[in-house]
Structures are given as structure tokens and as C-alpha cells.
Amino acid sequence: MHNNKLEVDEALTLLKDFEKAKEVNQDSLKLLESAFGILDDLICENSGFVEKAKNLRKTYLKFLIEKLENTNFDFDTWADTMIKIVLEFEKEINETFEDAPDLKKSYSEFKTQQPWLDDLIKMLKRNL
């Protein structure tokens, strides 16, 4: 049997470490993923912490979006972040915009960072 209180505490520690990170990068994304994995387990187990786990996910998705605006990404981190967002968080992020429409601008700017689009086109042309 799991000790759900310890799992929540572990997730909170990881989320606080993510929050302390100066920017979004491979390491900080791993912290967020690990924390969300724990929170997802709590939700799936239908533990007494379901609402708390859902609220923490929502709070830290907002925080992720806010951090995106202030991060200068290398291509690999940008691509990894986009894949994670699109595959894992897109639905929740869109729901977040209903509560916080000001975040939509930051997210849109992140998704369309022009330098990365040019790099992606060049990379695709080289590999064709």
C-alpha cells in the first residue's frame, strides 16, 4: 500500500525544484515530468488526494507556460518541450486558458518562435 501523503510531499518537492529553476530546460522538464507522474498515480488510484493532485498539475502547468516566455531555448529543448506539451499537456493547457486567457499569448509566442522554425525547415531539408 502506498503512503499517499509521502507521495504528495515528494511531488511537491519536485515541483518546488522546478519552480526554482531559472529556465525551462531538459533538467527542469524532468522534474516536472516526475512530479506529474506521481500526481497522475494519485489521481488514477483515486486516493484521497485526487483534487489536490489535479490542482497541483493545473497550477504548475500555468507556471510552465509563464516560464516559457522568459526562456531562451536551444532547439533540442524547444523540440522536447513542444512534444511534451502537445502529447501530454495540450488538453489541460487549453483548459487553463479558459481560466487564465493572458497565458495564451505567452504560449502562442513559444509555439511560434521564428528561429526554431527556420532551424526545423533546414534540418528537414538536409534529411530529405
N, C-alpha and C positions, 0 to 999 in steps of 0.2 A: 504494500500500500504506500502511496506517495504521501509525503508531507507537503500539502499544498501551500502552506504558509511559507515554508522554506523555498519552494519553487517561485512564489511571488517575490520573495526577498531577492533571490538570485536574478530574476528578470529585472527587478528594479535596479540592482547594482549594474547590470549590463546597460540598461537604458541610461542611467546617470553617467556612465563612462562614455556612451555615445554622445550624450549632451555636452560633455566636457571637451570632446574632440573639436579642434578648431575648424575642421572642414570635413566634408564627406570624402572618404577615400576607402580603399579596399579594407583596411583595418576597422574603420568605424562602421562600415556596412556589415562586417562580420559580427560586430557587437549587436547591431540592430537585428540581424537575422537570428542570432542565437536567442536573444530576448523574445523575439516574436515566436520562435519555435516553442519556447517554454509556455508562453501565453496561449498559443494555439492548443497545446496539450491540455492546459487547464480548461479551455473552452470545450474541447472535444470530450473531456472526462466529465463534463457537466458538474464540475466541482462547485463549491460554494463561492468561488472567486470568478465566475463567468463574467459578471458585469464589470468587475474591476479589471479583468484581463482585456475585455473589449474596450473599455475606456482608456487603458494604457496604450493599446495599439493605436487608437484614434489620436490620442494626444501626441504620440511620438511620430506618427505619420505627418501630422501638422508640423512638428518640429523638423522632420526631414525636409519637407517642402520649403520651409523657411530657410534652412541651411543651404539648400541648392543654389539660391540666389547669390550667396556670398562665397561660393567655392569656385576656384579656377581648376577645371578638370583636365587631366591628361585624357587622351582618347580612351584608353582601356577602362579607366574608372567611370568615365561618362557612359561608355557602352554597357558595362556591368550594371551600373545604376539604372539605366534605361530598361535593360532586360528584367531586372528585379521588379522595377516599378510596373512595367507593362504586364509581366506574367503573374506577379504575386499581389500587387497592391492597387492596381488600376481601379477596381470597383470601389474599394474603400476610399481612395483618394478622390474619386468623383463624388462620393457621398460627403466627403469632408468639405468640398467646395460649396455644397448646399448650406453648410453651417458657417463657412469662412470664405466667401467669394473673393476676398482680397488675395488669397493664396493662389488663386487660379492664374493670375498674371505671372507670379514667380515660376510656377510650374510650366506655363507655356513658354516662357523665356528659356528655361532649362532645356526643354524638349527640342527647341529650335536653334540652339547655339550654332551660329553660322560656321565657325572654324571647323567644328566637328563634322558638319555636313560635307564640307569640301574634302576633308580627310577621308570620309567614308566613300565618297564618289571616287577619289583617287585609288583607294585600296581595292574597290570593286573592279575598276578598270584594269588594274595590274593583274588581278586574279582571273580575268575573263579570257 
